[in-house]
Amino acid sequence: MSRTSSRIRLTAALGAASALALAGCSSSGSSGGGVGFVTGKGGVATAAPAKRVAAPEITGTPLDGGGALKLSDYRGKVVVLNIWGSWCSPCRAEAKGLQETSQKYGGQVQFLGINTRDTDPANAVAFEKNFGVTYPSIYDPDGAEILKFPKGSLNPQSIPTTIVIDKDGRLAARAMRALSAEDLQKMVDPVLAESK
């Protein structure tokens, strides 16, 4: 990759991360436009199975320093993907509920985080330790992985965003706000029921 291409990619990623920051870290969560999905009560947007689009190939280094993580490694399972930052107040508000819900589902549902806009991974590691988060998170400081989501889909547009991915690797539901454990279960249960 040329030096110019690298600069362009970095500039685009930083611009997207800035836009997410400006739009995010609030609890409002407007849905934006999109084809094939419906925003219901509480700002949760869902897509019927026939209208779902494939999730992008999210990859990266985990915060715990282990081997590379790939979203596609979890194909065949329902995945809860949470986009968060240690600097984000709503992310702190929902962290315990996410962890409790991940433990409730056990091996039935895979939880995966994308940590973004933390310039030092130590801040994100401290966040996970403080809130007892045990599921893995990919370190994505410049938002490059977030940019992979197709526009007009159930893509993340603010921080925090939680996305439910069905067992076939398709975007099934999205909430662009901090979620309680109860609200998260209402997102996950219908998608999990499809796979039984």
N, C-alpha and C positions, 0 to 999 in steps of 0.2 A: 504494500500500500504506500503510495507516495506521501510525502510530507504535507502537501496541499490537501489531499484526500483526508488525511488524519485530522488536520485542522478543521476542515468542513464538518466532519462527523462529530468532533468534539464540540464545535460551536452549536450544531443542531441539537446535540444531546443536552448541553447546558441550557439552551433556550427552552427545550421541552421540560426540563426539570424545573426551571424558573416558572414556567407557565403552570405546572402542576402545583408548585408552592403557592403561587398567587391564587389559584382556584381552590386550593385545598386547605387542609388543616382547619376546617370548619365543620359544623354538623348539619349544614343545610342540604347538600347533595342534590342539585338539580340534575335531571336526566340527560339533557341534550337531545338532539335528534338522532334517529336511527331507524333502520328498516328491520322489521321482523321481531322487535321486542316491545314489551309493554311495561311501563312503570306503574307499579301498584302502590297501595297505601304504605307509607313509611319510606318512600323513595327507593324501593328495591325494584330493579328492572329484571325481567326474566324473558327468556326466549324459549318458545316451544321447540321440541326436539327437531322438527323438520326445518326450522328457521335458524338453527345454530351454526356458527362458523367455527372453524378450527382455532384452537388457542395457538399462539406462536411458540416456537421452540425457545423457551427461556432456559438459559444456561448461566452458570457462574460459579464463583468460589464461595463456599459457605463461610459464614462468620466464625465457625469453630475451627477453621483451617483445614478441614478434611478434604477429601477428593472432590472434584467438580460435581456439581448438582445439575440435573436436567429435568425439566418438567415432564418430558416424554418418558422418563424412567418410571413414572407413576401411572402410565396408561393402563386401563383396566380397573382403576380405582377412581372414586370421586375425589377431587382435590379442592381444598379451600386455599386460595392464594390471597395473601394479605400484603398490601403495599404500605409500608410504614417508615417512619424516621424517629430516631430517639428524641429529636427536637420538637416533635409534634404532640401538643397537649391531647387532642382526641385519640391519638395512637396510644398514649399512656392510659387514657380512660378505658379503652377497650381491651388492653393487653391481658388482664386476668381472665376476662370472659372468653377470649380466644383460646387461652391455654386450658381452661376448664372444659371447654367444648371439645378441644382436641383429645383430651383424656377420656371424655364421655364416649366418643365414637371409637376410640382405640384403633384397631387395625382396619376398620371399615372405611375410614376417610383419612386421606393424607393431607396434613397441613403443611404449607410451605410459605415462607415470607420472602418478600423482596425489600431489603433495606435500602433506602435511597436518600441522597443528599446528606449523608453523614460523611464528612471529610476524613474522619478518623474512625476506623472500625472499632476502636476501643470503646467509643461512646455507645455504639450499637450492642457490643458484647455486654457492657455494664447494664444497659436497658434490659436485655434478656435475663441477665442474672437477677436483677432487682425484681422483675415480675415473674420469675420462675418459668420462663418460656423454654420448653424442651424440644419443640419441633424446629427443623432447620430453616435458615434464612440465607438467601443469596445476597452478597454484598454488591450493590449496584450504585455507587456514589454519583455517577453522572447521568443516571436514568436511561442508559442505552437499552437495557432489557425492556423497560416500560414502553419505549418507542416502537417496539416490535409488534404491539397490538394493532390490528387493523382498525382504521378510522371507520366510524359508523357502526361499529360492533359494540359489544359490552366491554369497551376498553376503559382503562383507568383514566380519569380526568381530574382527580384530586387526591390528596393524601389526608387521611387513609382511604383506601378503596379495598373492598373485599370482593373477590370473584370466585364463584363456584364453577368448577369445570367438571363436566360429566365423564363417565368412564371411557367414553370414546374420544376424549381429549377436546371437547367442544365447549365454548363459552355458554353457560346455562343461566347464570344469575349474577347480578352486580349490585353492590351498595356502595355509594360514595360518601360515607359518613361513618362515625364510630358506631359499632354495633354492640348491643347487649348479647349475652349468651343466648337468651330466648329468641331474639331477632335472627341471630345467626342460624340457630337450629331450624327456624321457619324457612330459611333459604336452602339449607342443606337437605332436610328431610324429603321434600318432593323429588329432588334429583337422585338421592340415594334410593328411594322407593322404585325408581325406573330400572335400577340395575338388579333388582331382586327377581 
